[in-house]
Amino acid sequence: MDKKKQEKIRPPTVTLMGHVDHGKTTLLDAIRKTNIVAGEHGGITQHIGAYQITFNKSPITFIDTPGHAAFEKMRSRGVDAADIVILVIAANDGVKPQTREAIKHIKKAQKPLIVALTKVDLPNLITERIKKDLQKDEVLLEEFGGDVPLVEVSASKNKGIDDLLEMVQLVWQISPETSFPHDFLEAVVVEAFLDKNRGPVVTAIVKKGTLKIGQKLTVDDETIGVKALINDRGENINEALPGDPVEILGFKKLLGVGSIVHDTNILESSIVQPPATLAEIIAKSQLASDRFKIIIKADVVGSLDAIVANLPERILIVSSGIGEINSTDISFAKVASAPILAFNVKVNPSVRSQADRERVVIKSYRVIYDLLTEIEEVTESFETAKQKQKITGQAKIVAEFDIEGKKIAGVVVTSGKLKLGDRITIGSGLNSGEEIKISSLKKYKKEVEFASQGQECGIGFTPNIDFKVGDIIESLG
């Protein structure tokens, strides 16, 4: 079958956030009840932290209110559990501290946002004030020219629920995600608990691929076989598809919220192999000379995913993999002129000695936060050093002259050289002035092509720009 014909839009996963007592749980209950068929006494038979409803013949998966900390954990490992966030605000209470904290998290995650005004059936509503307060927090509603929809609901009266679900589907239609049955499995843990009869029970939402009974799974340092799958209605199932919330039995220990569950087959595909030839390695390095290059070795796929997902965009990963650092890694690092970042992996003495001989830097870490913090600092230093490398000469303005209406600077070259036609910045520090060009350069009234360190000269600029004695000129060549 043609791949395009197999293409399927994954159901969206939605979570609710907002201030305590603003009606998140009541709203979730109302949404859940809209999906209960008459034959189901008592509705949903079991609560697993996530559930799926069908609205207008299309499924939507909801994660029970995770709280801000759990929301961060669910996106800290490189895969976001939620596709859309509903910000719940009580129409009679307004924007509160936890509302603002939720907005901060949602913006950081860059998630599509829908505002749900709850309790609209109650008196003393402050709807207009809420809209103005949201503007102050940079939540731009559609009615004010923004892209954030607002839906008024009353969960207790079951009003506006359908409107909210329709809005979820509309938002998802703007930028849906597709999935294929043959994709490698990727599922996000949203809840885990210990059952005295069943052992560790892990609730996950399938994001990619298909989860099946008997399938071998890998997460962090554990590989298990799936013993049982239970859906949100307490039914045993044989497989779970993208968008499905499911309980997984078979793990030997509890998993943290936000952990990523993979099919064991993804291990081989997740390792980025070094280019086959020296020429390819050099070409790769030259093409990316504007970014800081690194090599990453991690203990497990989950760790590697988390590191890669949170690295600064200015970083170029020239190689990554799972397991101990070996001789090949050292050789590749030398050619690529890249340090090796080692997370929870051993470096045996012979490999360490080779690294010392080849002058390859190996940095070992035990905490992902420490690695990310340090690499951010290194990146900033790299950017600064790279900028300084571009500077071919510096001079200090010691006098100013006005010749035929044009301002001329008398300077002393303090390092390198200044050349006619150079692009420069003028200011008291790096990049603090406007970029201009040297249009004229004279020594003792004679036109010259350049002036070197220790020499004095007069410089004219294009365009004619204001400056003051004491300003620093830096040439960018």
Secondary structure, DSSP 8 states (H G I E B T S, - for coil): --HHHH-EE---EEEEEE-TTSSHHHHHHHHHHTT--TT-TTSSS---SEEEEEETTEEEEEE---HHHHHHHTTTTS--S-SEEEEEEETTT---HHHHHHHHHHHHHT--EEEEEE-TTSSS--HHHHHHHHHHTT--BGGGTSSB-EEE-BTTTTBSHHHHHHHHHHHHHHS--EE-TTS--EEEEEEEEEETTTEEEEEEEEEES-EETT-EEEETTEEEE--EEE-TTS-EESEE-TT-EEEEE--SS---TT-EEEETTHHHHHSB---SSHHHHHHHHHHTTTSEEEEEEESSHHHHHHHHHHS-TTEEEEEEEES---HHHHHHHHHHT--EEEES----HHHHHHHHHHT--EEEES-HHHHHHHHHHHHHHHHHHHHHHH--EEEEEEEEEEETTEEEEEEEEEEEEEETT-EEEEESSTT-S-EEEEEEEEETTEE-SEEETT-EEEEEEES-----TT-EEEE--
